[in-house]
Amino acid sequence: MPLSITLAEAKGFLRVADAAEDALVGLLVDAAEARVAAATGLALTPASPAPLRLAVLRLVAHAYEHRDDSEPPPNLVEAWLAPYREARL
């Protein structure tokens, strides 16, 4: 179940109007949120900072648009995540 982005928000971002792809979009949101949470060590919520929520949406959009190929996600997302990563020594 998505934590920071609702299915409706993701569908609006993707411009998907019908319910035929709800299961796929929900799966992509779950995967994107897991990636962002793992990269930052933060639990995502609807009140998460905008850059983290936008990173989730961009990862969802990329995965949705490129589901038939193996193109890696855009590096732009990593820049949005960087300020929220814990510094490691």
All heavy atoms as an XYZ file, in Angstrom:
663
protein
N       0.847     -1.186      0.000
C       0.000      0.000      0.000
C       0.887      1.242      0.000
O       1.761      1.382      0.841
C      -0.889     -0.034      1.241
C      -1.775      1.152      1.393
S      -2.737      0.935      2.904
C      -4.070      1.950      2.570
N       0.659      2.151     -0.952
C       1.485      3.361     -1.007
C       1.391      4.175      0.275
O       0.350      4.234      0.912
C       0.884      4.128     -2.185
C       0.195      3.102     -3.009
C      -0.303      2.077     -2.036
N       2.507      4.791      0.635
C       2.574      5.537      1.876
C       2.620      7.045      1.678
O       2.061      7.790      2.457
C       3.796      5.087      2.671
C       3.843      3.602      3.005
C       5.173      3.245      3.637
C       2.695      3.230      3.904
N       3.323      7.498      0.643
C       3.473      8.939      0.464
C       2.693      9.477     -0.731
O       2.373     10.657     -0.768
C       4.948      9.298      0.299
O       5.458      8.769     -0.909
N       2.395      8.635     -1.672
C       1.714      9.030     -2.905
C       0.466      8.165     -3.050
O       0.563      6.941     -2.994
C       2.627      8.810     -4.139
C       3.930      9.601     -4.024
C       1.899      9.152     -5.438
C       3.771     11.099     -4.001
N      -0.675      8.766     -3.257
C      -1.886      7.984     -3.470
C      -1.932      7.488     -4.913
O      -1.266      8.038     -5.802
C      -3.150      8.806     -3.188
O      -3.248      9.853     -4.168
C      -3.135      9.388     -1.777
N      -2.745      6.478     -5.123
C      -2.945      5.972     -6.478
C      -3.483      7.080     -7.373
O      -3.035      7.238     -8.515
C      -3.893      4.772     -6.453
C      -4.199      4.133     -7.802
C      -2.923      3.595     -8.443
C      -5.231      3.029     -7.638
N      -4.394      7.876     -6.853
C      -4.962      8.982     -7.639
C      -3.888     10.001     -8.019
O      -3.874     10.509     -9.148
C      -6.082      9.659     -6.859
N      -2.983     10.323     -7.094
C      -1.895     11.263     -7.404
C      -0.993     10.699     -8.493
O      -0.605     11.415     -9.418
C      -1.064     11.554     -6.161
C      -1.746     12.430     -5.145
C      -0.951     12.556     -3.861
O      -0.490     11.524     -3.324
O      -0.789     13.699     -3.404
N      -0.648      9.427     -8.367
C       0.228      8.806     -9.364
C      -0.453      8.767    -10.726
O       0.168      9.085    -11.748
C       0.624      7.400     -8.921
N      -1.731      8.395    -10.757
C      -2.450      8.350    -12.028
C      -2.566      9.744    -12.634
O      -2.442      9.901    -13.852
C      -3.826      7.724    -11.836
C      -3.757      6.222    -11.628
C      -5.117      5.622    -11.313
C      -6.084      5.810    -12.436
N      -7.378      5.137    -12.174
N      -2.771     10.752    -11.809
C      -2.819     12.118    -12.318
C      -1.485     12.541    -12.912
O      -1.437     13.176    -13.965
N      -0.396     12.188    -12.242
C       0.945     12.519    -12.732
C       1.217     11.814    -14.059
O       1.839     12.393    -14.955
C       1.976     12.115    -11.688
C       3.360     12.635    -11.952
C       3.695     13.954    -11.692
C       4.338     11.792    -12.449
C       4.981     14.432    -11.938
C       5.629     12.254    -12.693
C       5.948     13.581    -12.440
N       0.743     10.571    -14.172
C       0.950      9.786    -15.398
C      -0.071     10.119    -16.487
O       0.095      9.687    -17.623
C       0.852      8.292    -15.090
C       1.890      7.720    -14.150
C       1.543      6.272    -13.799
C       3.274      7.800    -14.761
N      -1.116     10.839    -16.116
C      -2.231     11.144    -17.024
C      -2.937      9.859    -17.470
O      -3.247      9.683    -18.647
C      -1.757     11.972    -18.210
C      -1.232     13.320    -17.779
C      -0.894     14.206    -18.961
N      -0.444     15.478    -18.468
C       0.727     16.015    -18.784
N       1.535     15.397    -19.599
N       1.074     17.184    -18.300
N      -3.152      8.964    -16.508
C      -3.891      7.725    -16.740
C      -5.293      7.943    -16.194
O      -5.464      8.177    -15.001
C      -3.209      6.532    -16.024
C      -4.060      5.292    -16.114
C      -1.830      6.291    -16.610
N      -6.305      7.856    -17.056
C      -7.664      8.180    -16.650
C      -8.480      6.976    -16.186
O      -9.315      7.103    -15.303
C      -8.395      8.866    -17.800
N      -8.266      5.819    -16.787
C      -9.124      4.687    -16.437
C      -8.491      3.791    -15.378
O      -7.344      3.968    -14.999
C      -9.481      3.874    -17.685
C      -8.257      3.298    -18.392
O      -7.273      2.975    -17.709
O      -8.298      3.160    -19.622
N      -9.276      2.845    -14.905
C      -8.837      1.965    -13.818
C      -8.133      0.711    -14.312
O      -7.677     -0.095    -13.504
C     -10.037      1.583    -12.962
N      -8.006      0.536    -15.604
C      -7.422     -0.686    -16.163
C      -5.983     -0.918    -15.706
O      -5.544     -2.065    -15.617
C      -7.486     -0.649    -17.687
N      -5.255      0.136    -15.398
C      -3.851      0.007    -15.025
C      -3.609      0.274    -13.544
O      -2.473      0.456    -13.122
C      -3.006      0.952    -15.884
C      -3.226      0.745    -17.363
C      -1.952      0.491    -18.133
O      -0.943      0.108    -17.533
O      -1.992      0.707    -19.338
N      -4.651      0.279    -12.743
C      -4.513      0.577    -11.319
C      -3.543     -0.359    -10.608
O      -2.723      0.085     -9.799
C      -5.864      0.533    -10.608
C      -6.697      1.780    -10.854
O      -6.269      2.646    -11.647
O      -7.786      1.871    -10.251
N      -3.627     -1.650    -10.897
C      -2.743     -2.613    -10.228
C      -1.287     -2.339    -10.583
O      -0.411     -2.349     -9.713
C      -3.126     -4.043    -10.595
N      -1.020     -2.061    -11.856
C       0.350     -1.768    -12.296
C       0.856     -0.478    -11.658
O       1.969     -0.442    -11.109
C       0.427     -1.659    -13.814
C       1.765     -1.179    -14.385
C       2.884     -2.158    -14.036
C       1.666     -0.962    -15.877
N       0.062      0.561    -11.693
C       0.484      1.842    -11.120
C       0.715      1.689     -9.617
O       1.700      2.200     -9.077
C      -0.534      2.965    -11.436
C      -0.171      4.249    -10.706
C      -0.622      3.202    -12.935
N      -0.140      0.973     -8.933
C       0.043      0.731     -7.499
C       1.342     -0.011     -7.214
O       2.064      0.324     -6.272
N       1.645     -1.008     -8.028
C       2.901     -1.752     -7.883
C       4.109     -0.848     -8.102
O       5.080     -0.898     -7.343
C       2.936     -2.924     -8.868
C       4.209     -3.750     -8.899
C       4.377     -4.522     -7.590
C       4.176     -4.713    -10.073
N       4.043      0.003     -9.106
C       5.145      0.922     -9.392
C       5.342      1.926     -8.263
O       6.483      2.251     -7.906
C       4.916      1.640    -10.725
C       4.886      0.750    -11.962
C       4.546      1.575    -13.203
C       6.193      0.005    -12.152
N       4.251      2.401     -7.682
C       4.349      3.325     -6.552
C       5.003      2.617     -5.367
O       5.910      3.166     -4.728
C       2.974      3.904     -6.160
C       3.050      4.664     -4.839
C       2.433      4.808     -7.254
N       4.559      1.399     -5.080
C       5.151      0.639     -3.974
C       6.657      0.465     -4.172
O       7.443      0.660     -3.245
C       4.501     -0.738     -3.844
C       3.093     -0.689     -3.285
O       2.711      0.360     -2.718
O       2.375     -1.693     -3.422
N       7.054      0.097     -5.385
C       8.478     -0.126     -5.671
C       9.275      1.168     -5.575
O      10.380      1.190     -5.018
C       8.638     -0.748     -7.063
N       8.730      2.257     -6.101
C       9.431      3.548     -6.057
C       9.562      4.040     -4.618
O      10.620      4.544     -4.225
C       8.690      4.577     -6.913
N       8.513      3.875     -3.835
C       8.591      4.295     -2.434
C       9.614      3.460     -1.669
O      10.351      3.995     -0.842
C       7.222      4.207     -1.770
C       6.299      5.307     -2.221
C       4.983      5.336     -1.472
O       4.608      4.336     -0.846
O       4.326      6.386     -1.526
N       9.678      2.171     -1.962
C      10.667      1.317     -1.300
C      12.078      1.765     -1.661
O      12.964      1.801     -0.797
C      10.447     -0.138     -1.690
N      12.288      2.126     -2.923
C      13.618      2.573     -3.345
C      14.010      3.880     -2.664
O      15.135      4.034     -2.186
C      13.655      2.743     -4.861
C      15.005      3.216     -5.327
C      15.145      3.228     -6.788
N      16.463      3.762     -7.111
C      16.830      4.106     -8.307
N      16.025      3.950     -9.308
N      18.026      4.599     -8.516
N      13.082      4.830     -2.610
C      13.373      6.116     -1.983
C      13.603      5.936     -0.481
O      14.534      6.513      0.090
C      12.252      7.140     -2.274
C      12.410      8.405     -1.439
C      12.237      7.481     -3.765
N      12.778      5.130      0.155
C      12.939      4.887      1.590
C      14.278      4.215      1.881
O      14.973      4.582      2.831
C      11.789      4.030      2.111
N      14.667      3.248      1.063
C      15.950      2.568      1.264
C      17.124      3.511      1.027
O      18.128      3.458      1.744
C      16.051      1.359      0.339
N      16.996      4.384      0.050
C      18.087      5.310     -0.270
C      18.276      6.378      0.801
O      19.389      6.859      1.009
C      17.834      5.980     -1.621
N      17.193      6.739      1.470
C      17.273      7.827      2.444
C      17.235      7.349      3.891
O      17.595      8.106      4.790
C      16.108      8.818      2.249
O      14.868      8.133      2.454
C      16.161      9.450      0.868
N      16.744      6.154      4.109
C      16.591      5.659      5.470
C      15.415      6.290      6.191
O      15.314      6.212      7.409
N      14.518      6.912      5.442
C      13.359      7.587      6.028
C      12.082      6.818      5.735
O      11.943      6.212      4.675
C      13.219      9.000      5.450
C      14.386      9.947      5.690
C      14.186     11.237      4.903
C      14.523     10.243      7.171
N      11.155      6.858      6.656
C       9.822      6.317      6.422
C       9.011      7.379      5.690
O       8.918      8.516      6.148
C       9.163      5.959      7.740
N       8.461      7.033      4.550
C       7.716      8.001      3.756
C       6.272      8.093      4.240
O       5.665      7.096      4.609
C       7.745      7.616      2.285
C       9.134      7.572      1.656
C       9.038      7.130      0.208
C       9.818      8.901      1.755
N       5.758      9.307      4.227
C       4.370      9.582      4.598
C       3.841     10.648      3.648
O       4.622     11.260      2.902
C       4.270     10.111      6.044
O       4.818     11.435      6.083
C       4.990      9.219      7.037
N       2.539     10.927      3.691
C       2.014     12.027      2.868
C       2.639     13.381      3.229
O       2.623     14.298      2.429
C       0.515     12.022      3.175
C       0.229     10.613      3.569
C       1.465     10.151      4.307
N       3.220     13.489      4.436
C       3.860     14.742      4.854
C       5.356     14.758      4.554
O       6.052     15.689      4.961
C       3.639     14.951      6.354
N       5.851     13.761      3.833
C       7.272     13.739      3.471
C       7.614     14.958      2.636
O       6.739     15.512      1.946
C       7.595     12.475      2.676
O       7.488     11.332      3.490
N       8.884     15.392      2.667
C       9.285     16.564      1.874
C       8.969     16.378      0.386
O       9.039     15.269     -0.151
C      10.791     16.643      2.100
C      11.015     15.941      3.401
C       9.993     14.855      3.453
N       8.628     17.468     -0.244
C       8.256     17.457     -1.660
C       9.299     16.790     -2.559
O       8.924     16.041     -3.456
C       7.960     18.875     -2.133
N      10.613     17.020     -2.357
C      11.577     16.357     -3.237
C      11.503     14.822     -3.170
O      11.676     14.152     -4.185
C      12.935     16.854     -2.730
C      12.634     18.171     -2.107
C      11.275     17.994     -1.473
N      11.205     14.281     -2.004
C      11.097     12.819     -1.882
C       9.838     12.321     -2.561
O       9.863     11.292     -3.262
C      11.111     12.406     -0.407
C      12.374     12.737      0.367
C      12.262     12.239      1.797
C      13.608     12.149     -0.312
N       8.749     13.033     -2.404
C       7.497     12.628     -3.057
C       7.617     12.763     -4.571
O       7.144     11.915     -5.324
C       6.340     13.459     -2.509
C       6.124     13.202     -1.013
C       4.990     14.008     -0.407
N       3.745     13.415     -0.847
C       2.808     14.053     -1.553
N       2.962     15.314     -1.875
N       1.711     13.441     -1.921
N       8.291     13.825     -5.025
C       8.493     14.001     -6.464
C       9.427     12.927     -7.012
O       9.230     12.441     -8.130
C       9.034     15.393     -6.761
C       9.114     15.775     -8.236
C       7.768     15.618     -8.929
C       9.606     17.206     -8.381
N      10.421     12.530     -6.245
C      11.307     11.440     -6.663
C      10.502     10.161     -6.872
O      10.715      9.431     -7.849
C      12.418     11.221     -5.637
N       9.568      9.887     -5.968
C       8.706      8.711     -6.127
C       7.913      8.825     -7.427
O       7.878      7.880     -8.228
C       7.751      8.546     -4.915
C       6.689      7.491     -5.197
C       8.536      8.189     -3.664
N       7.315      9.973     -7.661
C       6.518     10.155     -8.880
C       7.371     10.015    -10.141
O       6.942      9.404    -11.124
C       5.823     11.520     -8.859
C       4.653     11.642     -7.891
C       4.192     13.094     -7.798
C       3.505     10.734     -8.307
N       8.578     10.568    -10.121
C       9.452     10.460    -11.308
C       9.875      9.014    -11.553
O       9.948      8.567    -12.694
C      10.689     11.348    -11.138
C      10.410     12.811    -11.317
C      10.046     13.185    -12.757
N      11.186     12.904    -13.613
C      11.090     12.414    -14.850
N       9.925     12.156    -15.380
N      12.171     12.179    -15.561
N      10.160      8.275    -10.487
C      10.509      6.862    -10.644
C       9.321      6.069    -11.183
O       9.484      5.189    -12.044
C      10.988      6.276     -9.318
C      12.356      6.737     -8.844
C      12.612      6.273     -7.416
C      13.454      6.225     -9.777
N       8.128      6.385    -10.695
C       6.919      5.729    -11.193
C       6.740      6.035    -12.679
O       6.501      5.134    -13.484
C       5.673      6.163    -10.393
C       4.391      5.723    -11.080
C       5.738      5.612     -8.982
N       6.857      7.302    -13.048
C       6.682      7.699    -14.446
C       7.710      7.021    -15.343
O       7.369      6.519    -16.421
C       6.778      9.217    -14.582
N       8.954      6.978    -14.886
C       9.996      6.350    -15.692
C       9.706      4.853    -15.882
O       9.784      4.339    -16.995
C      11.365      6.544    -15.055
C      12.455      5.914    -15.855
N      12.995      6.519    -16.962
C      13.067      4.719    -15.739
C      13.902      5.709    -17.486
N      13.958      4.619    -16.757
N       9.362      4.184    -14.799
C       9.077      2.749    -14.885
C       7.848      2.482    -15.751
O       7.808      1.517    -16.517
C       8.892      2.168    -13.489
N       6.845      3.337    -15.663
C       5.627      3.183    -16.456
C       5.916      3.377    -17.945
O       5.468      2.594    -18.785
C       4.577      4.184    -15.978
C       3.236      4.040    -16.648
C       2.331      3.081    -16.217
C       2.871      4.877    -17.699
C       1.095      2.942    -16.827
C       1.640      4.749    -18.311
C       0.753      3.781    -17.881
O      -0.476      3.656    -18.494
N       6.684      4.405    -18.259
C       6.980      4.724    -19.657
C       7.989      3.771    -20.285
O       8.008      3.596    -21.503
C       7.491      6.160    -19.763
C       6.424      7.187    -19.419
C       6.979      8.595    -19.259
O       8.187      8.810    -19.456
O       6.182      9.484    -18.905
N       8.856      3.165    -19.475
C       9.929      2.308    -19.996
C       9.779      0.866    -19.533
O      10.767      0.164    -19.387
C      11.286      2.863    -19.554
C      11.563      4.223    -20.111
N      12.033      4.433    -21.385
C      11.390      5.455    -19.569
C      12.159      5.721    -21.604
N      11.772      6.367    -20.511
N       8.555      0.417    -19.316
C       8.362     -0.937    -18.799
C       8.714     -2.019    -19.803
O       8.870     -3.174    -19.430
C       6.950     -1.120    -18.269
C       5.870     -0.943    -19.292
C       4.499     -1.058    -18.622
N       3.438     -0.819    -19.562
C       2.691      0.263    -19.583
N       2.892      1.193    -18.691
N       1.748      0.406    -20.473
N       8.865     -1.671    -21.074
C       9.212     -2.652    -22.091
C      10.701     -2.667    -22.424
O      11.126     -3.423    -23.289
C       8.414     -2.396    -23.374
C       6.928     -2.639    -23.168
O       6.581     -3.469    -22.306
O       6.122     -1.984    -23.855
N      11.489     -1.845    -21.757
C      12.934     -1.853    -22.005
C      13.678     -1.831    -20.681
O      13.089     -1.874    -19.618
C      13.357     -0.700    -22.915
C      13.070      0.682    -22.336
O      12.846      0.789    -21.123
O      13.087      1.649    -23.104
N      14.962     -1.757    -20.759
C      15.752     -1.826    -19.528
C      16.508     -0.532    -19.247
O      17.549     -0.551    -18.605
C      16.738     -2.993    -19.618
O      17.605     -2.791    -20.718
N      15.981      0.587    -19.723
C      16.641      1.873    -19.491
C      16.636      2.197    -17.996
O      15.616      2.099    -17.334
C      15.904      2.968    -20.262
C      16.608      4.303    -20.214
C      15.916      5.332    -21.090
O      15.371      4.968    -22.128
O      15.934      6.503    -20.698
N      17.796      2.553    -17.433
C      17.847      2.856    -15.991
C      17.104      4.157    -15.664
O      16.905      4.999    -16.533
C      19.344      2.999    -15.715
C      19.938      3.342    -17.023
C      19.081      2.696    -18.078
N      16.688      4.316    -14.399
C      15.994      5.543    -14.005
C      16.890      6.773    -14.166
O      18.122      6.665    -14.132
C      15.682      5.324    -12.522
C      15.817      3.879    -12.300
C      16.790      3.366    -13.321
N      16.281      7.934    -14.318
C      17.077      9.156    -14.509
C      17.889      9.515    -13.272
O      17.477      9.281    -12.141
C      16.018     10.217    -14.793
C      14.741      9.656    -14.274
C      14.849      8.171    -14.329
N      19.069     10.081    -13.501
C      19.945     10.502    -12.405
C      19.391     11.695    -11.642
O      19.805     11.952    -10.525
C      21.338     10.848    -12.941
C      22.111      9.605    -13.304
O      21.862      8.531    -12.762
N      23.032      9.735    -14.223
N      18.448     12.404    -12.223
C      17.860     13.565    -11.569
C      17.269     13.189    -10.217
O      17.343     13.950     -9.263
C      16.772     14.170    -12.458
C      15.996     15.362    -11.887
C      16.944     16.522    -11.611
C      14.903     15.774    -12.836
N      16.743     12.003    -10.093
C      16.145     11.547     -8.843
C      17.204     11.448     -7.752
O      16.955     11.796     -6.597
C      15.432     10.195     -9.048
C      14.973      9.603     -7.738
C      14.248     10.374     -9.989
N      18.380     11.009     -8.102
C      19.448     10.868     -7.107
C      19.820     12.217     -6.501
O      20.096     12.302     -5.311
C      20.670     10.194     -7.726
C      20.405      8.789     -8.242
C      19.789      7.856     -7.215
O      20.189      7.901     -6.026
O      18.897      7.085     -7.582
N      19.787     13.262     -7.292
C      20.089     14.600     -6.766
C      19.027     15.037     -5.761
O      19.337     15.709     -4.778
C      20.179     15.606     -7.905
N      17.775     14.658     -5.982
C      16.712     15.013     -5.044
C      16.839     14.235     -3.742
O      16.437     14.709     -2.692
C      15.343     14.742     -5.646
C      14.964     15.706     -6.742
C      15.439     16.964     -6.919
C      14.063     15.463     -7.802
N      14.867     17.525     -8.038
C      14.016     16.625     -8.599
C      13.283     14.381     -8.171
C      13.207     16.732     -9.723
C      12.481     14.480     -9.289
C      12.447     15.651    -10.057
N      17.399     13.024     -3.826
C      17.538     12.184     -2.632
C      18.761     12.558     -1.797
O      18.765     12.360     -0.582
C      17.636     10.713     -3.031
C      16.455     10.128     -3.796
C      16.723      8.669     -4.120
C      15.159     10.304     -3.056
N      19.793     13.078     -2.432
C      21.078     13.321     -1.765
C      20.966     14.115     -0.457
O      21.578     13.720      0.536
C      22.050     14.002     -2.725
N      20.206     15.189     -0.393
C      20.148     15.943      0.872
C      19.511     15.165      2.026
O      19.663     15.539      3.183
C      19.289     17.163      0.529
C      19.314     17.274     -0.940
C      19.495     15.881     -1.454
N      18.816     14.097      1.717
C      18.108     13.330      2.751
C      18.843     12.051      3.149
O      18.394     11.331      4.016
C      16.689     12.988      2.266
C      15.907     14.248      2.003
C      15.834     14.784      0.718
C      15.285     14.932      3.032
C      15.141     15.957      0.479
C      14.600     16.114      2.809
C      14.526     16.612      1.528
O      13.859     17.792      1.297
N      19.961     11.779      2.508
C      20.742     10.602      2.851
C      21.547     10.879      4.103
O      22.032     11.990      4.327
C      21.714     10.234      1.735
C      21.051      9.747      0.487
C      22.127      9.386     -0.545
N      21.577      9.258     -1.850
C      21.249      8.093     -2.414
N      21.442      6.983     -1.748
N      20.767      8.043     -3.622
N      21.731      9.829      4.914
C      22.599      9.951      6.093
C      24.042      9.922      5.656
O      24.419      9.111      4.815
C      22.364      8.776      7.053
C      21.229      8.996      8.005
C      21.184      7.911      9.055
O      22.255      7.462      9.514
O      20.074      7.516      9.399
N      24.845     10.803      6.230
C      26.284     10.788      5.946
C      26.912      9.588      6.643
O      26.608      9.300      7.800
C      26.940     12.072      6.433
N      27.741      8.871      5.916
C      28.422      7.707      6.487
C      29.918      7.940      6.489
O      30.483      8.508      5.569
C      28.096      6.464      5.675
C      26.646      6.105      5.711
C      26.373      4.847      4.962
N      24.933      4.620      4.905
C      24.373      3.624      4.299
N      25.133      2.727      3.695
N      23.093      3.481      4.295
N      30.549      7.488      7.532
C      31.998      7.640      7.632
C      32.690      6.360      7.299
O      32.277      5.301      7.437
C      32.390      8.082      9.038
C      31.813      9.425      9.454
C      32.175      9.723     10.902
C      32.351     10.514      8.562
